[in-house]
Amino acid sequence: MLNIKYDIVGSFLRPQEIKEARAKFNNNEITYEQLRDIEDEQIAKLVAKEVQHGLKFVTDGEFRRRWWLWIG
């Protein structure tokens, strides 16, 4: 049995680098691959921070998620 004392619910706030990259992608200023590279870099930074804080289970923060609409 796992002894888990925390729970991550929902998304982390998107870093400014991702917001800017998405805007550039939407304006055809960068390619999809460049956008993915920036997302990968920011996800790696988030995961490193989660590990640094001792989390045994980590999340990508849902940084690639495009929609935040709940239909229940």
N, C-alpha and C positions, 0 to 999 in steps of 0.2 A: 504494500500500500504506500502511496506517495504522501509525504507530509508537505503539502503546499500551503504557504501562508500568505499568498498574494494572488490577485486576479487582475489581469489586464482586460479592460472592457472598452471596446471602441477603438477609434483611430487616434494616433498621435497627431499633433498639429504639423502641417507641412512646413518644412524649412523654406526660407525665402528662395534658396537656390532652385528648389523644385517649382515653386510658383513662377519664378522668372523663366525657367526652362520651358514650362508648359505654355506660357504666353508667347515665347519665341517660336515654339513648335507650331502653335495655332496661327502664327503670322508667317509661317514658312521660312523662318530665319535659321532654324536648325532642323536636322533630320530626326526621324524616329529613333534611329540608333544613338544619336547624340543625347536625346532625351532619356533613353534607357540607361545610358552610361552615367548620367547625372543622378538619376533615380538610384541606380546601383550604388553609387558612391555615398549618397545620403542614407540609404538603408544600412550599408556597412557601418557608417558612423553611429547610427541609432543602435544597432545590435551590439557594437563595441561598448557603448555607454550602458546598455542593459546588463551586459556581462560584468562590466566594471562595478556595477552596483549590486552584483551578487545574484542576479536572477538566473535560475536554472532553466527556465523556459522563456524564450524571447519571441518577439513579434517583429514583423517588418514595418509595423506602424500603419499598415494599409496605405503606404505612400504611393502606390500605383493606382489606387482606387479612384475612379473618375466620378462616380455618382454617390450621393449621400441621401438617397430618398428611401424612406422606410414605407413599405406597403404591407400592412398587416392584415 
